[in-house]
Amino acid sequence: MNAALVIFKKELAGFFKSPLFYFLSFMMTILLSILFSISLDKFAQTSSNAMLQFGMQPQLLNIHYSVFLPHLSIINLIFIFLIPALTMKLISEEKKLRTFDLLLTSPVSSASIVMGKYFAALSVILALIIVSFIYPFVSRRVFEFSWLPTLVAALGIFLVAAVYTSMNLFASSLTENSLVAFVLSIVFNLSVWFVGAANESFDEPLLKAVLEHISLNNHLAGLIEGTIRTSGLIFFFSLIFLFCFITERVIESSRWRA
């Protein structure tokens, strides 16, 4: 556990010393600021104009559905590409610089390596989610709303980001080329959404049920609506454990080959 903590501190310091992290954070903040302002202004105009409310769905008059959920959806879309950019060098760069060989020959378990690197990356992602939450917090000064549905939806985005991070760490363990790891990570991130969308293409009840069960979007939908389901939490944590375990196996196999 001490070894994992040392690796965690080293990787976390590396993130905050990286110009790439600050550049990506800046671009994310600019994009979210523009889009959230547009969405909030549109909602304010609709709420204050009775004519615009005529014939409109009730959900669109709820700030949670009209403003916050699109905001979280944009964050998710950004994370599909941002997390690979942050995690692509976690293992691949060490392989390229041959510092990975030193790590393998040191008295540090493969599980400690994975845990240290994974939680360092996840801490950075959590910091970005907290920053993105400033926008709903500021809007509370203008609109009254319940925090609970938005907090549960944010939890959903965090769990999805945790899944991305585990898959992208696995991608980084497969190669010493950071660019290849980046492309693989994006493919993994997009594939988990296409699996869920594929259930609409099949009529076989059993296959359809299986695809719905492994659909990330299906489990995220409950959290987006403000409902925490045990099955959804089990699914997210199972995916995270699976990819972290596979990454540990890849690292352990490298140790035996070395």
Protein Blocks (a to p, Z undefined) as FASTA:
>chain_A
ZZmmmmmmmmmmmmmmpmklmmmmmmmmmmmmmmmmmmmmmmmmmmmmmklmgopafklm
pmklmmmmmmmmmmmmmmmmmmmmmmmmmmmmmmmnommmmmmmpccdfklmmmmmmmmm
mmmmmmmmmmmmmmmmmmmmmpgcdfklmmmmmmmmmmmmmmmmmmmmmmmmmpcbfklm
mmmmmmmmmmmmmmmmmmmmpcblklmmmmmmmpmklmmmmmmnopacfklmmmmmmmmm
mmmmmmmmmmmmmmmmZZ
